[in-house]
Amino acid sequence: MSQNEVLFARAQKTIPGGVNSPVRAFRSVGGTPRFFKRASGPHVWDADDKRYIDYIGSWGPAVLGHAHPDVIAAVQQAAVNGLSFGAPTEAEIEMAELLCRLLPSMEQVRLVSSGTEATMSAIRLARGFTGRSTIVKFEGCYHGHADSLLVKAGSGLLTFGNPTSAGVPADFARHTVVLDYNRPEQAEALFAEQGDQIACVIVEPVAGNMNLVKPSLAFLKTLRDLCTRHGAVLIFDEVMTGFRVGPQGVQGVYNIKPDLTTLGKIIGGGMPVGAFGGRRDIMACIAPLGPVYQAGTLSGNPVAVAAGITTLKLLQRPGFYEQLGRQTARLVDGLNGVAAEMGETFCADSIGGMFGVYFSEHPPATLADVNDSDRARFNRFFHAMLDAGVDLAPSAFEAGFVSVTHTDEVIDATLDAARQAFRQIQVAS
């Protein structure tokens, strides 16, 4: 029995499902999850000391590669001075100034401890600012596990075929309207009927929780125009995409300015940090200035902020995003080439440092497109890649992530593994 199997059996005795976040349990793909004990650059090592090329990257934060020495040094230095104060620090101000400088849409920002906290707080703020109750989200988009957002959500909920969560009262869900992603005509029809009741629209401007799904420019422009016209708040959930797809996130790539932005992942540099911010007049409604309450003892934690500031500064190096995009495109083009060479119905797509793989002829535009892909074949491919030493997300509904430490050599090794994996699943078919 492998050490991973031993640990998983042990974990299930005291942790529900043996994991502390559902998708880690491998229920979608089957088999035993890998328990990792260390990481460096583009690699992770499991409990059996097997090395993998990692394309999860802690679900996005490891854009510099795992355990970047400058980030580790910043964490060590901050930890020496104390792990938590529950009081203001100068580092919080530096982080806020940095975020507001990097994202032109962000005039003020509040730090929190997770992406879920950020989205939950942004929605409460939008409701408080507008005095309205209805929120609009899109099927397949996941915005954390706050009650009103677990309605036809993506990520782990899709993995388990359970689009809404038990324990969410119907009264909460009735204030959430769910539309199809990339269907601007649906948003136009809804606003024509209920525009004066809608507090906000929250969207993953590039979806990453139903696999990678890119938006059409018309879709994002329509959301911006409708919110402006009807006085609703447009929230870009850039927890996953912020500083991952470009130096100003998706809003910079598509040149669309949201009213509020939620952030996480990369701004913590691997530590638990989230943030929400935007227009000054909206942020003025947050306590202690306004009536919308939000608080957190660990918000702006000095150790986590040190990791985030160091990471964000390193991302500003000249040519960083060009290199990241180039390496991601090399991976995606290579996978498409190997699949075509082997006659496999498969495609891959990318934006910045994010990518998606699909067992279908074309990249998806909606959740329905993702559902039409061959998920059983993905599961076999996933295990074949894992056996070959490549760690992909254990679900057909998750995006992948590349770091700048994924060199040409590392990507070539990944493509060799993919060729082997395609061959293996074709023989088994």
N, C-alpha and C positions, 0 to 999 in steps of 0.2 A: 504494500500500500504506500502511495506517495505521501510525502509530508503535507501536501496540499489537501489530500483526502482526510488525513488525520486531523488537521486543523479545522476543516469544514465540519466534520463530525462533532468535534469538540465545541465549535462555535454555536451549532444548532441547539445545544443544551441550554444556553443562557442568552442567546440573541435570536429574536424572531427571524426565522429563515436563514440564520447563520450569518447575516450581513446587516450593516447599518444604513444601507441605501438599496432599494429593491433590485435595480438592474444588475447589481453585482452578483446576484445569486445564480446567474446563468439559467434561470428558468425558461427564458425564451429560446436559447440555443441548446440547452441540455448540457450535462456533464458537471464537472467540479470546477468552481472558481479558483483562480490562482491567487494565492496569498503572497503579496510582494513584501520584501524586506529591505530592499535598497534600490536606488536608481541613480543614474549618472548620464548626462547628455541625452541621447536618443534611446537609451536602454533601461530596462528594469530587470530585476532578478527575483525569481520566486523562491518559495520556501525550500524547494529542491535544488536551488542554485542554478536553475536553468535561466539563461539570458534570452530576453526578447527584444526585438525592435518595437518600440512603443509608439502607437498612434492614438492613444487616449490622452496622454499628457495631463492626467488629473482632470480630464474633461475640459481642457483648454488652457489652464494657467501656465503650463510648462513651455511657453513660446520661446524661451531662451534655452530650452533643454532642462533636464532635471538637475537640481543641486548646483546651480550656477555659483561659482565661488564668491562673486561679489554679493549676491543675495544672501548666501549663507553667512558671510562675514557681517553683513548688516544686521541679520537676526541675532547673531552671537553678541554683537556689541550692544544692541538694544536690550537683550535679555539680562545682561550683567547689571543694568541699571534698574531692573524691576520688570516683572511680567505684566502687571496691570495696576493702574492707579485709580480708575473710576473718577478721573478728574482730567481737565484739559491738558494737552501737551502742545509744544511748538510744532512737533512733527505732524499733528493733525492739520494745522494751518498750512504747512508746506504741502501736504497731500491735497488739500482743498484748492490751494492756489494752482497746483500743477494740473489737476483735473479741469479746472475752469479755463486754464490757458490752452489746454490741448483740445477741448471740446467747445467750440464757439457758442453752441446752444446752451451751455451750462453757465448761468450767472452766479448761482449759489448751489452748494451741495451739502448733503448730510451723510456722514459715514455711518454704516451699520455693520453687522457681522456676517451677513449672508445675502445671496441673491434673492432668496424667498423674502427676507425682511425688506429688501429694497423694493420689490414689486408690490408687496402687501402695503407698505407705507406710501408708495406713490399713488396707489389707487385710493387709499383713504384720503390722501391729500387732495386728489382730483375731486373726490366727492365733496370734501369740505369746502374747496374753493368754488365749485359750481353750485353747491346746494342741491345737486341731483343724485339719484341713486343708481341708474342703469349704467353698466359697463359693457363694452363690446370687446370680445376676443375672437380668435380664429381657431377653427378645428385643427388639432394637431400641434398647436403652439403650447408650450409648457412655460408657466411663469412662476414656478414654485408651488408649494403645497398649502397655501392659504385657502380657506374654505371656498370663497367665491370664485376662485380660479380653477378649481378641480372639476371643471365642466368641459367634457370633450377635450381633455388635455392631451399633450404628447408625452414623449419620453417613456418613463417606466410604466405609466398607465396604459400606453398603447402596447408596450411589450407584453403586458399581461392580459390584453384584450378587455380591459376594464376602463372605459372612457370616463366614468365618473366614480368618485370615491364614496364608499360607505362612510357614514358619520357626518356627512355634509347635509344640513337641514334644507328641505325644499325651499324654505323662505329665503335662504341665502342664494341658492341657485337661480331663483326666479328673477333676480336682479342682473343676471349675466346673460347676455345674448351672444350666441355663437354663430359665426358666419364662416363660409369657406374661404380659405387662403387664396390669394391671387384672383378673387372674383370681385372687382370693384363695383360691378352693377348691383351686387347684393347690399353693399354698404350704402350706395346711393338710394336704394329703395327703402332701407331701414331708416335712414336719416330723414327722408321725405315724410315718413309716418311718425317718427318718434324723436326727431332732432332736438326738441326742447326738453327731453327727459334724459338725454345721454350725458353722463358725467365725463366719460373718457373712452378712448379706444386704446387698447394695449395690444402690441403686436411685436413678435420677433421679426425685425425688418429683413433679416435673412434667417429663415427657420433652421434650427439645428436639432430640434427635439422630435422631429418626425423623419430623421435623416436630414441631410442638407437639401433645402429647397429654396431656390433664389426667388425673389419677388420680381414682378414686372415693374418697370418705372411707373406705368399708369396706375398700378395698384397703390403704391406708396403715395403718389401725387394726389390721387383721389382721397385717400384718408386725410392727408394734410389739408386739402381744400374743404372737405366736409367739416372737419373739426373747427377750422377757422370760421367758416360761415355760420355754424350753429353754436359756437361758444363752448365746445367740448375740448377736453385736454387730450392731446395726442402724446401717448407714452411709447417710446421706443425701448423695448426690453433688449438692451445690449449687454446683458450679463455674460452671454457667451461670445458675442461678436465684438464687443468693445475692445479696441486695441489688438484684436485678433485678425480682422479682415483688412485693416488699414489704420493709419495713424489717427484718424478721427472716426473710426468705426464705420458702420453702414451709412450713417448720416453724412459722412464725408464722401464716401464712394458714390452715393446717389444724389448728393447735394440737396438733401431735404432736412429741414430743421424741425425736430420735435419740440413739444412744450416741456416735457420731462423725459429724462433718460435714466434707466436703471443700469447699474454696473456691478460687476463681481469678477470672479475668476482671476484674470490677469492683474487687476489692480491690487490683488493681495499677494501676487508673486508666489502662490502656492500656500499662503496662509489664509485663514477665513476672514475675508473683508468683502463688504458690499457697499454700495452707495446709490443714492438717488438725488437728482438735482435738475435744475432747469431755470425757467423764468423767475426773476426776482420777485415779481408780484405774487406768483403762486407759492414760492418757498416762504414768503412772509406769513403764510397761514399756519406754518408749523410752530408748535410750542418751542420756546417760551414766548415767541412773538405773537402767535395766533392761536386759534381754538382747536387746531388739529393736533392731537397728542401722539407723540412718538418718543420712545426712550430706549436706552440699552446700556447696561453697565459696561459691557465690553466693546461698545462702539468706539472706533478710533483706537483700538488696542495698540500700544506702542510697538510691540514686537511685530505684529502683523503689518502695521503702517510702514515700518522700516523696510520690510520685504517688498511692499508695494511701491514705495517711492523709488527704491533702487531699481526695481524691474522697469518701471515707467521711464526712468532716465536712460536706461540702457536701450530701450526701444527707440529712442530719439537719435541714435547713431546714424550718420548718413548711409543710405543704401540698405538699411535693415529690412524694410518692408519689400523692397525690390528683391532682395535675396530670399526672403521667406516665400513670396509669391512664386518666384522662379523654382524653388525646390518643390513646392506643392504641385505646381504645374508639371514638373518633371515626373513626379509620382503618378499623377492622374493620366498624363499622356502615355506613360509607360504601361499602366494597367490597361488602358483602352487598347494599346497596341498588342499586348500579350493576349488579351481576350479575342481580338479580331484574328490574330494569327492562329488561335486554337478553335475558332468557330464558335465561341461562347456568346450567348445572348447576355450581354453585360455592358454597363457603361459606368463611367465615373465623372465627377464634375468637381469644381473647386471655386473658391473665392478667397483671396488672401491666403491665410494659413489654415483654412478649413476645407475639408473635402467630404464627398459622399460617394459610396459605391452602391450600385443598384443592379439587381439581376433582371433588367428590363432593357428595351431597345433605346429608350430616351430618358434623360433626367426628368424627374417628376416636377410638376408645377403645383400639385395639390396633395392632400392626404390620400385622396382616392387613388391617385397615381402611385403613391408609395405602396398602398395596399394591394395594387395590381401586380407588383413585382413578385418574383419567385422567392419567397422568404425561406422556404425549405432548402432551396439551393444555397441561399446565403448562409444558412446555419451549417451546412456541410463545408462550405468554403471557409467559414470562420474557424472551424475546428482543424481543417487542413492547414490553414495559415498558422494557427496556434502551435500545432505539432511541428511546423517548420520554423518556429521561433519568431513569429510576427504577432503582436498583440493588437487586435482590432477591438472596437467596441462590441460587447456581447449582445447585440441587438440590431436588427435591420432598420430600426427607427432612430439610430444615433449617428451623428456626424463624426468624422475623424479629424485629427489635429496633427499638424506638422510643426516641428521646431527648426530653428536655424542650425541645430546640430545634426539634423538629418542630411548628411552630406551625400554627394553623388554615389559614393561607395555604399552607404547605408541604403539608399533608395534602389540601387542596382541589386543589392542582396534581397530587398523586398520583392522586386520584380521576379527574381529567380524563384523565390518562395511561391509567388502567385502562379507562375508557370507550372510548378510542381503541384500546387493545390488544384488548379483547373484540371490538370491531367488526372489527378486522384478522383475528383468528383465525377468526371466523365467516365472513367472506368467503372465506378460504382453505380452509374445510372443504368 
